[in-house]
Amino acid sequence: MKALVYLGPNTLELRDAPEPVPEADELLVRVEAVGICGSDMHAYHGHDSRRPPP
């Protein structure tokens, strides 16, 4: 699968990642769509210490 990884302020990298395998008591959810919130942009620009890279 593809993963967009936050590496640091203003830096993203599209990577191949292994398909997740759920444990016996877990489910795998297929994502159909995503969105970007204003707080996501603050983190992307390095203004949110709650979201350290990567």
N, CA, C and O atoms as a MOPAC input file, in Angstrom:
PM7 MOZYME 1SCF
protein

 N      0.84100 1    -1.16100 1     0.00000 1
 C      0.00000 1     0.00000 1     0.00000 1
 C      0.89200 1     1.23100 1     0.00000 1
 O      2.08600 1     1.13100 1     0.28000 1
 N      0.33100 1     2.37700 1    -0.30800 1
 C      1.06600 1     3.62900 1    -0.30500 1
 C      0.82300 1     4.35400 1     1.01100 1
 O     -0.27900 1     4.30000 1     1.55700 1
 N      1.84900 1     5.03400 1     1.52500 1
 C      1.73700 1     5.81500 1     2.75200 1
 C      2.43200 1     7.14900 1     2.53600 1
 O      3.56100 1     7.19400 1     2.04800 1
 N      1.76100 1     8.23200 1     2.89800 1
 C      2.36700 1     9.55200 1     2.85500 1
 C      2.89700 1     9.82400 1     4.25400 1
 O      2.12000 1     9.94500 1     5.20200 1
 N      4.22200 1     9.92200 1     4.38800 1
 C      4.87400 1     9.99700 1     5.69100 1
 C      5.40100 1    11.41300 1     5.93100 1
 O      6.10900 1    11.97800 1     5.09900 1
 N      5.03900 1    11.96800 1     7.08600 1
 C      5.53200 1    13.27500 1     7.50800 1
 C      6.93100 1    13.11000 1     8.06700 1
 O      7.11900 1    12.41000 1     9.06200 1
 N      7.91700 1    13.74200 1     7.44500 1
 C      9.30700 1    13.60500 1     7.87400 1
 C      9.80700 1    14.79700 1     8.67900 1
 O     10.81900 1    14.69300 1     9.37300 1
 N      9.12700 1    15.90100 1     8.59600 1
 C      9.51800 1    17.11700 1     9.29300 1
 C      8.80400 1    18.28900 1     8.65500 1
 O      8.06800 1    18.10700 1     7.68500 1
 N      9.00300 1    19.49000 1     9.17700 1
 C      8.30700 1    20.64800 1     8.63100 1
 C      8.44800 1    20.75700 1     7.11100 1
 O      9.55100 1    20.72900 1     6.56500 1
 N      7.30100 1    20.88200 1     6.45100 1
 C      7.22700 1    21.06200 1     4.99300 1
 C      7.82100 1    19.90200 1     4.19800 1
 O      8.20800 1    20.07900 1     3.04300 1
 N      7.89600 1    18.71400 1     4.80600 1
 C      8.51000 1    17.57100 1     4.12900 1
 C      7.64400 1    16.32100 1     4.27200 1
 O      7.42300 1    15.82100 1     5.37500 1
 N      7.16000 1    15.83100 1     3.13300 1
 C      6.38500 1    14.59000 1     3.07500 1
 C      7.07100 1    13.65500 1     2.08900 1
 O      7.76800 1    14.10100 1     1.17800 1
 N      6.86900 1    12.35300 1     2.27800 1
 C      7.43000 1    11.37900 1     1.35000 1
 C      6.39900 1    10.28400 1     1.10900 1
 O      5.83500 1     9.73000 1     2.05300 1
 N      6.16100 1     9.98100 1    -0.15200 1
 C      5.26200 1     8.88900 1    -0.51200 1
 C      6.07500 1     7.59800 1    -0.51400 1
 O      7.05700 1     7.47200 1    -1.24600 1
 N      5.65700 1     6.64600 1     0.31000 1
 C      6.40300 1     5.39400 1     0.46400 1
 C      5.50000 1     4.19100 1     0.22900 1
 O      4.27900 1     4.27100 1     0.36800 1
 N      6.12100 1     3.08900 1    -0.12600 1
 C      5.42900 1     1.80100 1    -0.12000 1
 C      5.52200 1     1.26100 1     1.29700 1
 O      6.58600 1     1.30600 1     1.91600 1
 N      4.42200 1     0.75700 1     1.80600 1
 C      4.38100 1     0.19400 1     3.15400 1
 C      3.69600 1    -1.17000 1     3.09400 1
 O      2.84500 1    -1.39700 1     2.23300 1
 N      4.05300 1    -2.06600 1     3.98700 1
 C      3.39900 1    -3.37800 1     3.98100 1
 C      1.91100 1    -3.25800 1     4.32000 1
 O      1.51200 1    -2.40900 1     5.11800 1
 N      1.12600 1    -4.09100 1     3.72300 1
 C     -0.30500 1    -4.14400 1     4.01500 1
 C     -0.46700 1    -4.56800 1     5.47900 1
 O      0.12100 1    -5.57100 1     5.88400 1
 N     -1.24300 1    -3.83700 1     6.28100 1
 C     -1.41600 1    -4.22000 1     7.68400 1
 C     -2.16800 1    -5.55100 1     7.81300 1
 O     -3.04900 1    -5.86200 1     7.01200 1
 N     -1.80900 1    -6.31000 1     8.81800 1
 C     -2.46100 1    -7.59100 1     9.08700 1
 C     -3.10200 1    -7.50100 1    10.47400 1
 O     -2.39700 1    -7.38600 1    11.47600 1
 N     -4.43800 1    -7.55200 1    10.53200 1
 C     -5.09700 1    -7.42300 1    11.83900 1
 C     -4.88400 1    -8.64900 1    12.71600 1
 O     -4.78200 1    -9.77500 1    12.22900 1
 N     -4.81900 1    -8.40200 1    14.01400 1
 C     -4.75800 1    -9.48600 1    14.99000 1
 C     -6.14500 1   -10.13400 1    15.08400 1
 O     -7.09300 1    -9.67100 1    14.45000 1
 N     -6.25700 1   -11.19500 1    15.86700 1
 C     -7.51200 1   -11.95800 1    15.96800 1
 C     -8.68700 1   -11.10500 1    16.44400 1
 O     -9.81900 1   -11.33100 1    16.01500 1
 N     -8.44200 1   -10.13400 1    17.31800 1
 C     -9.53400 1    -9.31100 1    17.85400 1
 C     -9.59800 1    -7.92600 1    17.19900 1
 O    -10.17500 1    -7.00200 1    17.77100 1
 N     -9.01500 1    -7.77500 1    16.01300 1
 C     -8.98500 1    -6.49800 1    15.30600 1
 C     -9.64900 1    -6.61500 1    13.93900 1
 O     -9.89100 1    -7.71600 1    13.44500 1
 N     -9.94000 1    -5.46500 1    13.33800 1
 C    -10.50100 1    -5.40500 1    11.98900 1
 C     -9.61800 1    -4.52800 1    11.12400 1
 O     -8.96700 1    -3.61600 1    11.63200 1
 N     -9.58600 1    -4.78600 1     9.84000 1
 C     -8.89000 1    -3.95000 1     8.88500 1
 C     -9.93900 1    -3.11200 1     8.16700 1
 O    -10.89000 1    -3.65800 1     7.60800 1
 N     -9.77600 1    -1.79800 1     8.17600 1
 C    -10.75200 1    -0.88500 1     7.59400 1
 C    -10.17500 1    -0.29800 1     6.31100 1
 O     -9.05600 1     0.21500 1     6.31900 1
 N    -10.91100 1    -0.36600 1     5.22300 1
 C    -10.48700 1     0.21800 1     3.95500 1
 C    -10.90300 1     1.68700 1     3.94000 1
 O    -12.07500 1     2.00800 1     4.13700 1
 N     -9.94600 1     2.56700 1     3.70800 1
 C    -10.21900 1     4.00500 1     3.67200 1
 C    -10.66500 1     4.38700 1     2.26800 1
 O     -9.98600 1     4.08100 1     1.28800 1
 N    -11.80000 1     5.05300 1     2.17800 1
 C    -12.34100 1     5.49300 1     0.89100 1
 C    -11.95200 1     6.93200 1     0.58200 1
 O    -11.73700 1     7.27600 1    -0.58000 1
 N    -11.85900 1     7.77400 1     1.60300 1
 C    -11.53400 1     9.18100 1     1.40100 1
 C    -10.91800 1     9.74100 1     2.67700 1
 O    -11.13900 1     9.21900 1     3.77000 1
 N    -10.15500 1    10.79700 1     2.52500 1
 C     -9.54100 1    11.47600 1     3.66700 1
 C     -9.68300 1    12.98100 1     3.48500 1
 O    -10.03300 1    13.45600 1     2.40400 1
 N     -9.41200 1    13.71800 1     4.54200 1
 C     -9.44100 1    15.16800 1     4.47000 1
 C     -8.28700 1    15.74500 1     5.26300 1
 O     -7.67000 1    15.05700 1     6.07600 1
 N     -8.00400 1    17.00000 1     5.02200 1
 C     -6.95000 1    17.69800 1     5.74200 1
 C     -7.58000 1    18.83600 1     6.52000 1
 O     -8.29700 1    19.66400 1     5.95800 1
 N     -7.31300 1    18.87100 1     7.79900 1
 C     -7.84700 1    19.87300 1     8.72100 1
 C     -6.81300 1    20.99400 1     8.88200 1
 O     -5.63900 1    20.80400 1     8.56400 1
 N     -7.23600 1    22.13500 1     9.36400 1
 C     -6.32000 1    23.23300 1     9.61900 1
 C     -5.20600 1    22.85100 1    10.57600 1
 O     -4.06800 1    23.28900 1    10.40800 1
 N     -5.52400 1    22.02700 1    11.59100 1
 C     -4.48400 1    21.60100 1    12.53400 1
 C     -3.46500 1    20.68400 1    11.85900 1
 O     -2.30500 1    20.65000 1    12.27000 1
 N     -3.87900 1    19.94300 1    10.83200 1
 C     -2.93200 1    19.13600 1    10.06300 1
 C     -1.91300 1    20.04000 1     9.36400 1
 O     -0.72900 1    19.70900 1     9.29000 1
 N     -2.37700 1    21.17400 1     8.85800 1
 C     -1.47500 1    22.11500 1     8.19300 1
 C     -0.49900 1    22.74300 1     9.19200 1
 O      0.66600 1    22.96800 1     8.86300 1
 N     -0.97300 1    23.02600 1    10.41400 1
 C     -0.07000 1    23.54600 1    11.44300 1
 C      1.03500 1    22.53200 1    11.72800 1
 O      2.19900 1    22.90700 1    11.86500 1
 N      0.68100 1    21.25900 1    11.81700 1
 C      1.67200 1    20.21400 1    12.06000 1
 C      2.63800 1    20.11000 1    10.88100 1
 O      3.84900 1    20.00300 1    11.08000 1
 N      2.11800 1    20.14000 1     9.67200 1
 C      2.95600 1    20.04900 1     8.46800 1
 C      4.00400 1    21.16100 1     8.44600 1
 O      5.14800 1    20.92900 1     8.05500 1
 N      3.62100 1    22.35300 1     8.86100 1
 C      4.54500 1    23.47800 1     8.86300 1
 C      5.44100 1    23.51000 1    10.11200 1
 O      6.27300 1    24.40700 1    10.25000 1
 N      5.27400 1    22.53600 1    11.02200 1
 C      6.14000 1    22.42300 1    12.18800 1
 C      5.70900 1    23.26300 1    13.37600 1
 O      6.51500 1    23.55100 1    14.26100 1
 N      4.42500 1    23.66500 1    13.40300 1
 C      3.92900 1    24.52100 1    14.48600 1
 C      3.09100 1    23.76200 1    15.51200 1
 O      2.30100 1    24.37700 1    16.22800 1
 N      3.24300 1    22.44500 1    15.60100 1
 C      2.45600 1    21.64600 1    16.53200 1
 C      3.34800 1    20.57400 1    17.15400 1
 O      3.63200 1    19.55400 1    16.52600 1
 N      3.78600 1    20.80900 1    18.38800 1
 C      4.70700 1    19.88300 1    19.05600 1
 C      4.06700 1    18.54200 1    19.40300 1
 O      4.77400 1    17.60000 1    19.76000 1
 N      2.71800 1    18.43600 1    19.30400 1
 C      2.04300 1    17.17300 1    19.59000 1
 C      2.21600 1    16.16400 1    18.47200 1
 O      1.86400 1    14.99600 1    18.64000 1
 N      2.74900 1    16.58400 1    17.33700 1
 C      2.91500 1    15.69900 1    16.18000 1
 C      4.37800 1    15.70500 1    15.72200 1
 O      4.70600 1    16.30100 1    14.69500 1
 N      5.24500 1    15.04900 1    16.47600 1
 C      6.65200 1    15.02000 1    16.07800 1
 C      6.85800 1    14.09800 1    14.87400 1
 O      6.18100 1    13.07600 1    14.75600 1
 N      7.77800 1    14.44700 1    13.99000 1
 C      8.05900 1    13.56900 1    12.84700 1
 C      8.83400 1    12.34500 1    13.31200 1
 O      9.41900 1    12.39800 1    14.39400 1
 N      8.87500 1    11.27700 1    12.58600 1
 C      8.04900 1    11.00100 1    11.43300 1
 C      6.71700 1    10.51700 1    11.90800 1
 O      5.84200 1    10.21900 1    11.09500 1

